Amino acid sequence: MRKFIMSTIFALLTVVMFVTSSYAEVSEDLLQVHFIDVGTGDCIWIHTGDDGIDGNGRMEGYNIIIDGGDWGKFGRANAYNTISEYLGQSSRLPFGSTIDWMILTHPHSDHNGGLHGVLRDYDVKNILDPGYDKTNDEGVPDRLRPSSAYGRFFIAASTEILQNGEKANFIWGNAESTTLNWGSELVVDVLWSSRELVHGDLNNVSIVIRLSFKGTGNDISFLFMGDAEGHVEDRLVNLVGDGLETTVLKAGHHGSDSSTTIDFLQHVKPEHVVILAGNQKFGGTRLPWDGTLNRIQTVSNQLNLNTQVWRTDRGDKTPTVIPVGEEVGDDTIVAITDGRTLNINYIDAPNTDPDVDPNRCQGITRAGEQCKRRPSSGGVLCWQHRGN
């Protein structure tokens, strides 16, 4: 049990981030969104700005975890090992720190698998779950089966006790009516969640969240889709319409064909699309699906968006496919913003290998232009635009 009482809340969070071949510290008054590379699965850590004044309701330095990757069974990557290394064993979010909100978008193992370890090692104050649970052939719900990934999470979440002896606030269902207060400077809207199976697919119970800033000129926003598919996207277009327009879209279902439809993209108008994927096959196809990338490019061209695509599978598949379970940790994506300007990059973006022209080998990909180049001397691969 790694939980312990912290004597003080850490006042300065340092993020190592590649920016023009250098590393920079991130000011605590900025919003940070870390898309952690856990392979094919989702794990997002959000750290809100901190003005150093506790209890004023503004810039409180909250920590939010959305999903926790897979649990390491059946040869898949153990996401918690990656989460532990990236957060707990670093100055970012040391073991024993407070997590203000944990959100499980839906009960698939590649989203809930690592959350059991997070609950063990941190003080998690609030836990939000859509409240749908599939049953096995004997009619037993997964939440009552400790041997299942979701059962392990559910038991830990429903029994979470904080260091002060209080019970965590576990909200199972009714996500859409739950108020997420992440600081008065932010607007957090739960756009979708379901306690019932939707359109025959568990992905469609996913909690969908839009995060934005208050105040004129604070135009940066994020849309976290979980694994929501086209049916939910259609519903959101009808319900929200142009209110879906968002700077950074976390694409649904790892860039599969089922999500990120043309109509949805035309309403979101994303400047950046983040795809959390590894090297696993879904229905015989490795994700992200080429058709999804083509749709992003098509809408980008139609609306002159110049959309940039960011992928946690960047180094997983070529020139050879990395073995399943070993594809994690090398393509984490970090977005930093004050609400007006946005800095987004890979935390491990290509280094200054002398055989690679830094003006040609970039840590940014554009939809439809992904290709790989290996320096003549060997070494790491990096993304490069076609024709350069």
N, C-alpha and C positions, 0 to 999 in steps of 0.2 A: 504494500500500500504506500504509494508515494505522496499521498496528500499530507500536507503539513500547514501549520498556521504561519502565514507570512507576516513579519513584523511591520513591514510597510508595503504599500502597493508600489511596484517599480514605477519610477517617474519618467524614465527615458527608455524608449524602445528603439533598438538599432536594427535596421534592416540592411543586409548586404545586398546591393543591387547593382547590376551592370548598367552603366550609363557612359556611352562613348569611351569604352575601354577603361573605366575607372569605377571605384566604389564610392557610394555616397551614403551618409547618414540621413535618415528620414526624420523630419521634425515631428514632434508629438502632436502638433495641432492639425495634422493632416489625416484624412481618412485613408486607410490601407485595406486593400482587398487582395488576399493571397489565394490564388488558385493552385493548390498543392498537387503536384504530380503523383497520383497514387495509381497510375495505370488506368485501365478502363474502370472508372468509378469516379464519384465526385467527392471532393473535400475542399471546402472553402473556409478560410479564416478571415474574419473582418475585425479590424481594430479601429474604433472610432477615435476622433481627435480628443485630446486631453488638455484642458486649460489649467490643470493643476488645482482647481477649486472643487473640492468634493461637495456634492449635494446641491449645486446650483442648477442642475438639470441641463446644462449645456456643456458639450465636449467633456463628457465624463470618462472617456477612455474605456468604453465598453469593449468586451470581447464576445464575438459571436462565431459559432461554428455551424456551418451548414453541411450536413452529411459527413461521413467518415470512411468512405472507400470500402474495400472488401476485407474479408476476415482471414484470408490465407488458406482456405480449404480448396481442395480439388486442383492444386497446383497454381492457384491464383496468388497474386501479390498480397502480402499482409500489410494493409494500408497503415495499421497503427505503428508499425516499425518506422515507416516514413514520417508519419505525423509526429511521433515521439522524437525522432532525430531533428526534424525541422523546427518544432516548437519547444518541446519540453527540455531537450538537451541544449538549447540555445538561450540567448537573452531575449528572444522574441516573446515567448510565453512559458516561463519556467514551470516545472511541475509544482503543483500546489496553488497555482494562481487561480483567480476567479474567472469562470466563463459565465457571462451574464445570460446568454441565450444559446441553447443547443437546438437546432432545427433538423429533424429528420424529414426529408421531403416525401419519402415513401418507403415501404418496408421491403426493398430489394437488398440483397446482401452486399452489392457493390456500392451501396449508400449507407448502410447501417453497420457494416462489419467492424469498422475500427472504433465506433463510438463507445463500445463497452470499455475499452482501455482508457478513453478520454474521461469517462465517468469515474473510473477507478483512480485516476491520477490528478484530477482537478476538482475544485469546488464548482459544480454546475448548478446555478440558481434556478433557471427556468428551462424547461424542456418542452418542445412543441412537436407533436406527432399528428399526422392527418387522421389517425383513428380508424384506419381500415386494416384488417388482418385476414390474410388468406388462410384456409384450412387445408389439412392434408386429406388423404383418401379416407381416413377414419373419422373425419369431421373434427379433428382437434386443431384449434387455432395455433398458429406459430407462436404467439405470445406466451402460450402455456407450455411450450416445448423448449427447455433449456438447451437442447442439443442443436437448435436452429439458430441462425445468425440473428434473426429478429427476436426470438425468444430470449436470447442472451442479453440483447439490448433492452428489451422491455422490462425484464426483471431488474436489471441494474438501474434503469431510469425510474421505475416506480418505487424503488427503495433507496434512492440517492439521499444521503444525509450530509449536510454541510458541516464544516468544522465547528460551527457555533451550536450544533445540535439540532438545527432546524431542518425540516424536511424540504427537499427541493419541490418546486412547483411544476408538477408533471401534467401537462395539458394534452389529453388524448382525445383528439377530435375538436371540432368547432374552431379550427384554425382561422377561418375567415372572420370570425367575430372577436379574435384575440388582438388586443392592441400591443404592438411592438414599439416600445419607447426606447430608442437607441440614442437619445439626446434631442433637445429641442431644436437643434440646427438641422435635423434630418427628418425626412418624411419616409416612413416605412409602410408600404401598402401590401397586404396579402391579397393578391388578385384572384387566386384560385386555390381550392383544396376540396377534397371530397372524402366523406366517410363511406361512400358507396362505390362499387366498381363502376367505372365510366367507360362506355363504348367497349366493354369486354377486356380492358387492359389495365393491369395494376399500375402501369406508368402514369395513368391519367388521374390517379388520386393525388398526384404530386402537389405539394405546396409551392406556389409560384409567388415570388416576392419582387417588388420593385422598390429600389432604394434611391432617393434623390435628396437634394439639398433645398432648404428654404431660402428665400431672399432673391431679389432681382440680380440677374447676372450669374447666379449659381446654377449652371445648366447641365453639369455632369450628373449622370444617372446610371444605374445598373439594373438589369433585369435578370433574375435567377430563375431558370425554367425547370429545375429538377430534371425529370425524364418525361415531362408532359409532351404529348404527341399532337398531331395535326388537329384532332378533334377538339382538344382543349384550346389550341391556338385559334381555331375558328370561333370558339365561344368567347375568347378574350377579345378578338377583333369586334365581335358584335356587342360585347359589354363595355369595352373601354375605348375602342376606336383609335383615334389619333392620340389618346392619352398613353398609348403604348410606346410612343417615340422615346428611345433610350440610347444613351451613348455607348454603353457596353452591354452586349447581350451574351449571357452564358447559355449557349445553345442547348436545347433539350435533347436528351437521350444520346449523348456522345456523338452527335453529328450523324445520326442514322437517317435513313430515308423517311422514317415515320414522322419526323419533326422538321422544324425550320422551313415551313412552306413559303411559297412565293408571296401569297397575300399577307401572311404574318410579317414577313420581312419588309414588305412595302409599308406596313403601319409602324413597325419598330424603327426603321431607318437607322440601323446601327452603324456607328463609325468603327466599332471593333466588335468582333465575334470571338468568344473564347470557347474552344471545344476541348472537353476533358475526355480523353480516350487513350487507350494503350494499344496492345497488339493482339487483342482477342478477336475472335470471329463471332459475329452475331448473324445467325441465319446463313452462314457460309461466307459472309462479307466482313472484311476488316473495316473498322471505323476510323475516321469519319468516311462516310460514303461519298464517292466522287460526285454523285448527283447533288448532294447537299452543298458541296463546295461550289458547284456550278450555279446553283440557285442563288447563293450569296453573291457570286460575281455578277450574275444577271441583274439582280436588283441594285447592286452597287453601280453598275453601268447605267441602268435606267434612270436612277435618281442622282447620279453624279456624287455618290457618297464617299468614294475612295476607301471602301471598307477594308480594314486589316483583319486578318484571321490569325489567331494565336492558338497553338495546339500543344497539348502535353504529350502527344505521341511523336513529337518532332524528331527524336533520335531513336525511335523504336524499331523501324521497319526496313530501312535501307542502309547500306547495300545488303545486309543480311538481317533477318528478323531476330530481335533479341528474345531469348526464351521467356515464355509467359511466367510471370512472377518476378522477373528481374528488370522490368521496364520502368521502374518507378524512380522518382527523385531527381531526374536530370532536366526536367523541362517545366519547373514551377514558374508560374506567371504572376507578376506583382503589378497591381495598379495603385497609384498614389495620386490623391487629388485634394484640392482645397475647395472644390465645388465649381471652380472657374477654369482651371487648367488641369490637364491629366497627363501623367507620366506612366506609361505601361511598358513593361519589358519582361524578358525572361531573366530570372535571377541568375541563371548560369549561361547567359548569352555568349556566343562565340568569343573566344579570347583573342589575344593579339598574336596568334601564330604568324611568324614572319613570312610564311609561304602563302598566306591568305590576305588578299587585299581587303582591308576592313571596309572599303567603300563598296565592295562587290558582295562580300559575304556578310549577310545581315541577320540579326536576331528577329526580324520581322518577316512575316509571310503575307502575301496577298492571295485572296481566293482565286483559284484557277491558275496560279503561277508557281505552285510548290515544286521545287526540285532540289536535289542534293548535289553537293560538290565535295570531294575529298581533296585536301591539299596534296600537292605532288609528293611531299615527303611522308604522306600518311597522316596519322593524327585524327583529330576529331572532325566529324562531319558538321556542316552548317547549312542553313537555308540560304538560297540565292535565287534571285528573280531570273526567270527565263530571259534570254537575250542580252543579259549583262555580261 
